[in-house]
Amino acid sequence: MTLNELNQFFDTYDKVESRIEEVAPLCTNICLCEEITGFRKDSDGDICIRVWSQDCGNDAYYFPLEYLSMTDDEIVECEKKKVEEARKKAAREAREEKKRLELQERKEYKRLKKKYEGDAK
């Protein structure tokens, strides 16, 4: 690598690092006591940021690579959509679980009813 290429790399690295520090609080649970110790792009295309805090030790947070090229408002809107989708999914799963339990109870009721009707004869 040439000196110019190395300088370009480190300039870009510094810009990415700075943007990560801006984006992380918008889309992760990172707190003020945590220090970002590094970052990488994982195999899923997400950004993994490694953090360290005196209270919890080492930890990591993940967010989509696209967030680095989005505005802060766009990131906040995406995160709101994720929360809403997760809420809807949880509600749907709760309804499905309720239906499953009701069906299970109905089957058990029919089984016991048939059993005791047969015993009564």
C-alpha positions in Angstrom: 0.0 0.0 0.0 1.1 3.5 -0.7 1.3 6.2 1.9 -1.6 8.0 0.2 -3.8 4.8 0.3 -3.0 4.4 4.0 -3.9 8.0 4.7 -7.2 7.6 2.8 -8.0 4.4 4.7 -7.4 6.0 8.1 -9.4 9.1 7.1 -12.3 6.9 6.1 -11.9 4.8 9.2 -12.1 7.9 11.4 -15.3 9.0 9.6 -16.9 5.6 10.0 -15.9 5.5 13.7 -17.3 9.0 14.3 -20.6 8.1 12.5 -20.9 4.9 14.6 -20.6 6.9 17.8 -23.5 9.1 16.5 -25.7 6.3 15.4 -25.3 3.8 18.3 -27.3 5.8 20.8 -30.2 6.1 18.4 -30.6 2.3 17.8 -29.0 0.4 20.6 -29.2 0.4 24.4 -25.7 1.7 24.7 -25.3 3.9 27.8 -23.0 6.7 28.8 -20.9 4.5 31.0 -20.0 2.2 28.0 -17.0 2.9 25.9 -16.9 1.7 22.3 -13.7 -0.4 21.9 -14.1 -1.5 18.3 -16.4 -2.3 15.5 -16.7 -4.6 12.5 -19.1 -5.6 9.8 -20.4 -9.1 10.5 -21.4 -11.8 8.0 -25.0 -10.7 8.0 -24.0 -7.2 6.9 -24.7 -5.7 10.3 -22.3 -3.5 12.2 -21.2 -5.0 15.5 -19.8 -2.5 18.0 -17.9 -3.8 20.9 -18.2 -1.9 24.2 -16.7 -2.0 27.6 -18.0 -0.7 30.9 -16.7 -0.9 34.4 -20.1 -2.2 35.6 -20.8 -4.9 33.0 -17.5 -5.6 31.3 -17.5 -6.4 27.6 -20.6 -6.4 25.5 -21.7 -5.9 21.9 -24.5 -4.2 20.0 -25.6 -4.7 16.4 -27.4 -2.5 13.9 -27.8 -2.5 10.1 -25.0 -1.1 8.0 -27.5 1.1 6.2 -27.9 3.2 9.3 -24.5 4.7 8.7 -25.7 6.3 5.5 -29.1 7.4 6.9 -30.1 10.6 8.6 -30.7 10.5 12.3 -34.5 11.0 11.7 -34.6 8.1 9.3 -32.9 5.9 11.8 -35.3 6.9 14.6 -38.2 6.2 12.2 -36.8 2.7 11.3 -36.4 1.9 15.0 -40.0 3.0 15.7 -41.2 0.7 12.9 -39.2 -2.2 14.3 -40.7 -1.7 17.8 -44.2 -1.5 16.3 -43.6 -4.7 14.2 -42.3 -6.5 17.3 -45.4 -5.4 19.3 -47.7 -6.6 16.5 -45.8 -9.9 16.3 -46.1 -10.4 20.0 -49.8 -9.7 20.0 -50.3 -12.1 17.0 -48.3 -14.8 18.8 -50.4 -14.2 22.0 -53.6 -14.6 20.0 -52.3 -17.8 18.4 -51.2 -19.2 21.7 -54.6 -18.4 23.2 -56.4 -20.1 20.3 -54.0 -23.1 20.7 -54.8 -23.4 24.4 -58.5 -23.1 23.8 -58.4 -25.8 21.2 -56.4 -28.0 23.5 -58.9 -27.4 26.3 -61.8 -28.2 24.0 -60.2 -31.5 23.0 -59.6 -32.4 26.6 -63.1 -31.5 27.5 -64.5 -33.7 24.7 -62.2 -36.5 25.7 -63.3 -36.4 29.3 -66.9 -35.9 28.4 -66.8 -39.0 26.2 -64.9 -41.0 28.9 -67.4 -40.1 31.7 -70.5 -40.5 29.4 -69.2 -44.0 28.6 -68.6 -44.7 32.4 -72.1 -43.6 33.3 -73.8 -46.2 31.0 
